[in-house]
Amino acid sequence: MGVIEVNGIRVYAYHGCLTEEGRIGGHYQVHVTVEGDFSQAEQSDRLQDTVDYSRVTAIVKEQMAQRSKLIEHVGRRILDGLRAEWPAGYRWRVRLVKEHPPIPGAVDHVVYTVEG
């Protein structure tokens, strides 16, 4: 059993319930963790036997480019996209961080995590 982490995928996106968020956007970070049996990749040294980090990043960016009101919705879309690309045998965790959300008070970030 192994774990791959693709952390700190930085994206500028336009998610949020406020109209202004759809116009001005904000900074986000996405962290993806995948757990599974990577023994074939350990032996073969071939990219096709593992999860391709660049494809993980591309899926995250594709989904982050589609506006949503809620980060929960975006997180689920990212998870679904990853599971569609690698349909069997892996356990995924997507952690979506919205930096400096426009809410009262000094809030550094809010985080939503979805697993599947």
Backbone as CSV, one residue per row, in Angstrom:
resi,resn,N_x,N_y,N_z,CA_x,CA_y,CA_z,C_x,C_y,C_z
1,MET,0.847,-1.170,0.000,0.000,0.000,0.000,0.894,1.235,0.000
2,GLY,0.516,2.235,-0.792,1.291,3.467,-0.860,0.384,4.684,-0.884
3,VAL,1.003,5.839,-0.731,0.277,7.103,-0.735,1.022,8.087,-1.632
4,ILE,0.288,8.718,-2.533,0.820,9.806,-3.350,0.096,11.071,-2.926
5,GLU,0.842,12.145,-2.728,0.262,13.445,-2.402,0.705,14.455,-3.447
6,VAL,-0.252,15.153,-4.007,0.028,16.279,-4.901,-0.507,17.500,-4.164
7,ASN,0.395,18.244,-3.541,0.009,19.324,-2.639,0.306,20.696,-3.221
8,GLY,-0.544,21.641,-2.852,-0.298,23.041,-3.210,-0.539,23.368,-4.666
9,ILE,-1.538,22.750,-5.271,-1.903,23.128,-6.638,-2.575,24.492,-6.526
10,ARG,-1.915,25.515,-7.009,-2.403,26.891,-6.863,-3.226,27.291,-8.079
11,VAL,-4.410,27.847,-7.782,-5.340,28.210,-8.840,-6.002,29.533,-8.474
12,TYR,-6.195,30.378,-9.462,-7.019,31.578,-9.288,-8.358,31.245,-9.913
13,ALA,-9.430,31.340,-9.125,-10.742,30.916,-9.615,-11.827,31.861,-9.113
14,TYR,-13.042,31.615,-9.562,-14.155,32.551,-9.370,-15.333,31.909,-8.646
15,HIS,-15.067,31.177,-7.592,-16.112,30.500,-6.835,-16.610,31.375,-5.692
16,GLY,-17.877,31.209,-5.360,-18.443,31.913,-4.220,-19.870,32.326,-4.471
17,CYS,-20.571,32.569,-3.402,-21.986,32.969,-3.473,-22.154,34.446,-3.809
18,LEU,-21.146,35.244,-3.527,-21.238,36.675,-3.780,-20.959,36.996,-5.247
19,THR,-21.705,37.948,-5.792,-21.510,38.375,-7.187,-20.079,38.834,-7.412
20,GLU,-19.526,39.552,-6.426,-18.153,40.063,-6.558,-17.142,38.933,-6.740
21,GLU,-17.381,37.805,-6.077,-16.450,36.677,-6.200,-16.427,36.144,-7.631
22,GLY,-17.559,36.226,-8.304,-17.620,35.804,-9.694,-16.916,36.762,-10.637
23,ARG,-16.764,38.017,-10.196,-16.090,39.018,-11.025,-14.599,39.117,-10.730
24,ILE,-14.259,39.171,-9.439,-12.854,39.424,-9.100,-12.070,38.156,-8.779
25,GLY,-12.745,37.091,-8.400,-12.074,35.826,-8.125,-11.262,35.837,-6.845
26,GLY,-10.522,34.751,-6.647,-9.698,34.613,-5.464,-8.688,33.486,-5.606
27,HIS,-7.809,33.423,-4.629,-6.745,32.417,-4.625,-7.205,31.143,-3.909
28,TYR,-6.834,30.023,-4.492,-7.173,28.709,-3.944,-5.938,27.823,-3.996
29,GLN,-5.927,26.852,-3.108,-4.957,25.763,-3.166,-5.737,24.461,-3.088
30,VAL,-5.278,23.477,-3.839,-5.897,22.154,-3.798,-4.806,21.141,-3.492
31,HIS,-5.119,20.242,-2.558,-4.209,19.168,-2.165,-4.931,17.853,-2.456
32,VAL,-4.271,16.969,-3.168,-4.871,15.680,-3.534,-4.012,14.559,-2.953
33,THR,-4.671,13.633,-2.290,-4.003,12.443,-1.755,-4.681,11.219,-2.334
34,VAL,-3.876,10.255,-2.763,-4.420,8.996,-3.268,-3.681,7.852,-2.594
35,GLU,-4.468,6.920,-2.064,-3.921,5.734,-1.407,-4.287,4.517,-2.236
36,GLY,-3.347,3.598,-2.357,-3.640,2.385,-3.104,-2.426,1.489,-3.225
37,ASP,-2.600,0.468,-4.014,-1.530,-0.496,-4.263,-0.700,-0.013,-5.446
38,PHE,0.467,0.508,-5.165,1.370,1.005,-6.193,2.542,0.048,-6.419
39,SER,2.381,-1.204,-6.011,3.485,-2.165,-6.111,3.890,-2.421,-7.564
40,GLN,2.935,-2.389,-8.486,3.297,-2.601,-9.895,4.215,-1.478,-10.379
41,ALA,3.895,-0.240,-10.032,4.744,0.890,-10.408,6.106,0.808,-9.725
42,GLU,6.110,0.343,-8.484,7.371,0.194,-7.759,8.308,-0.766,-8.486
43,GLN,7.735,-1.794,-9.093,8.537,-2.796,-9.798,8.852,-2.402,-11.239
44,SER,7.865,-1.831,-11.939,8.010,-1.595,-13.382,8.725,-0.293,-13.733
45,ASP,8.610,0.723,-12.866,9.168,2.046,-13.139,8.509,2.680,-14.377
46,ARG,7.216,2.360,-14.595,6.484,2.893,-15.753,5.342,3.794,-15.290
47,LEU,5.220,4.952,-15.945,4.194,5.927,-15.598,2.786,5.361,-15.720
48,GLN,2.544,4.523,-16.694,1.195,3.976,-16.898,0.750,3.049,-15.770
49,ASP,1.658,2.694,-14.873,1.314,1.818,-13.748,1.040,2.584,-12.458
50,THR,0.895,3.899,-12.572,0.665,4.707,-11.375,-0.291,5.852,-11.698
51,VAL,-0.437,6.758,-10.773,-1.248,7.959,-10.962,-0.310,9.074,-11.431
52,ASP,-0.611,9.625,-12.591,0.213,10.665,-13.217,-0.062,12.017,-12.547
53,TYR,0.931,12.584,-11.882,0.760,13.850,-11.154,0.308,14.974,-12.074
54,SER,0.845,14.996,-13.296,0.467,16.078,-14.203,-0.995,15.968,-14.609
55,ARG,-1.506,14.757,-14.727,-2.925,14.576,-15.059,-3.808,14.947,-13.862
56,VAL,-3.350,14.636,-12.654,-4.073,15.064,-11.443,-4.208,16.581,-11.448
57,THR,-3.106,17.275,-11.696,-3.108,18.734,-11.726,-4.030,19.261,-12.817
58,ALA,-4.014,18.641,-13.980,-4.878,19.075,-15.087,-6.357,18.922,-14.732
59,ILE,-6.719,17.820,-14.103,-8.112,17.600,-13.703,-8.530,18.657,-12.686
60,VAL,-7.678,18.942,-11.720,-7.980,19.978,-10.730,-8.217,21.312,-11.430
61,LYS,-7.327,21.701,-12.331,-7.451,22.990,-13.017,-8.697,23.042,-13.899
62,GLU,-9.026,21.940,-14.559,-10.235,21.885,-15.385,-11.479,22.146,-14.545
63,GLN,-11.560,21.499,-13.405,-12.735,21.645,-12.550,-12.768,23.010,-11.854
64,MET,-11.618,23.522,-11.470,-11.567,24.831,-10.823,-11.931,25.955,-11.798
65,ALA,-11.794,25.719,-13.089,-12.136,26.723,-14.094,-13.646,26.886,-14.274
66,GLN,-14.423,25.935,-13.779,-15.882,26.000,-13.871,-16.432,26.607,-12.575
67,ARG,-17.065,27.743,-12.707,-17.548,28.477,-11.529,-18.607,27.692,-10.764
68,SER,-18.485,27.721,-9.450,-19.474,27.170,-8.531,-19.681,28.163,-7.402
69,LYS,-20.831,28.097,-6.774,-21.079,28.943,-5.612,-20.381,28.387,-4.377
70,LEU,-20.319,27.073,-4.268,-19.792,26.435,-3.059,-18.523,25.640,-3.356
71,ILE,-17.549,25.729,-2.434,-16.344,24.922,-2.620,-16.644,23.436,-2.424
72,GLU,-17.714,23.122,-1.722,-18.121,21.720,-1.584,-18.454,21.132,-2.950
73,HIS,-19.106,21.925,-3.785,-19.483,21.480,-5.133,-18.243,21.262,-6.000
74,VAL,-17.318,22.203,-5.932,-16.070,22.077,-6.700,-15.267,20.873,-6.231
75,GLY,-15.162,20.693,-4.925,-14.428,19.550,-4.377,-14.984,18.229,-4.871
76,ARG,-16.306,18.103,-4.895,-16.939,16.870,-5.386,-16.646,16.663,-6.866
77,ARG,-16.691,17.733,-7.653,-16.388,17.601,-9.085,-14.946,17.139,-9.311
78,ILE,-14.024,17.683,-8.533,-12.626,17.259,-8.648,-12.513,15.779,-8.307
79,LEU,-13.098,15.375,-7.194,-13.058,13.968,-6.784,-13.658,13.073,-7.869
80,ASP,-14.796,13.453,-8.399,-15.430,12.654,-9.454,-14.553,12.562,-10.698
81,GLY,-13.882,13.668,-11.044,-12.982,13.655,-12.203,-11.797,12.728,-12.008
82,LEU,-11.240,12.715,-10.814,-10.115,11.823,-10.507,-10.559,10.360,-10.553
83,ARG,-11.713,10.089,-9.969,-12.224,8.714,-9.944,-12.589,8.229,-11.344
84,ALA,-13.010,9.133,-12.213,-13.317,8.746,-13.593,-12.038,8.397,-14.355
85,GLU,-10.975,9.105,-14.064,-9.686,8.864,-14.748,-9.037,7.560,-14.263
86,TRP,-9.124,7.298,-12.972,-8.563,6.094,-12.359,-9.697,5.413,-11.586
87,PRO,-10.502,4.588,-12.267,-11.772,4.133,-11.689,-11.702,3.087,-10.583
88,ALA,-10.615,2.383,-10.441,-10.669,1.279,-9.482,-9.442,1.241,-8.572
89,GLY,-9.686,0.808,-7.344,-8.593,0.441,-6.453,-7.917,1.554,-5.684
90,TYR,-8.381,2.785,-5.814,-7.726,3.878,-5.106,-8.702,4.574,-4.163
91,ARG,-8.145,5.131,-3.109,-8.909,5.941,-2.145,-8.386,7.372,-2.251
92,TRP,-9.273,8.305,-2.577,-8.893,9.685,-2.846,-9.312,10.620,-1.712
93,ARG,-8.532,11.683,-1.533,-8.882,12.769,-0.626,-8.549,14.078,-1.352
94,VAL,-9.527,14.948,-1.449,-9.334,16.261,-2.063,-9.556,17.306,-0.978
95,ARG,-8.575,18.146,-0.791,-8.647,19.222,0.209,-8.563,20.544,-0.536
96,LEU,-9.646,21.314,-0.509,-9.737,22.563,-1.244,-9.673,23.727,-0.259
97,VAL,-8.720,24.610,-0.462,-8.471,25.732,0.446,-8.813,27.033,-0.276
98,LYS,-9.734,27.795,0.304,-10.082,29.123,-0.218,-9.388,30.144,0.667
99,GLU,-8.442,30.872,0.077,-7.653,31.831,0.846,-8.402,33.150,1.001
100,HIS,-8.325,33.717,2.198,-8.903,35.027,2.515,-10.330,35.186,1.995
101,PRO,-11.245,34.360,2.481,-12.635,34.455,2.024,-13.259,35.792,2.451
102,PRO,-14.165,36.302,1.629,-14.778,37.606,1.949,-15.890,37.475,2.986
103,ILE,-15.485,37.208,4.218,-16.431,37.097,5.321,-15.975,38.040,6.434
104,PRO,-16.881,38.423,7.322,-16.496,39.341,8.408,-15.379,38.750,9.275
105,GLY,-14.450,39.604,9.638,-13.343,39.181,10.491,-12.113,38.838,9.684
106,ALA,-11.033,38.637,10.367,-9.768,38.278,9.738,-9.679,36.756,9.655
107,VAL,-9.967,36.212,8.489,-9.939,34.764,8.289,-8.899,34.458,7.217
108,ASP,-7.906,33.665,7.557,-6.837,33.318,6.628,-7.347,32.435,5.498
109,HIS,-8.099,31.378,5.846,-8.613,30.488,4.806,-9.707,29.591,5.382
110,VAL,-10.502,29.064,4.471,-11.470,28.026,4.818,-11.128,26.802,3.994
111,VAL,-11.448,25.625,4.522,-11.044,24.380,3.877,-12.249,23.447,3.803
112,TYR,-12.361,22.775,2.656,-13.334,21.700,2.521,-12.574,20.455,2.082
113,THR,-12.844,19.326,2.726,-12.209,18.063,2.384,-13.279,17.052,2.047
114,VAL,-13.058,16.352,0.924,-13.977,15.296,0.504,-13.140,14.051,0.185
115,GLU,-13.689,12.889,0.522,-12.972,11.633,0.314,-13.859,10.635,-0.423
116,GLY,-13.217,9.738,-1.110,-13.978,8.697,-1.786,-13.108,7.748,-2.543
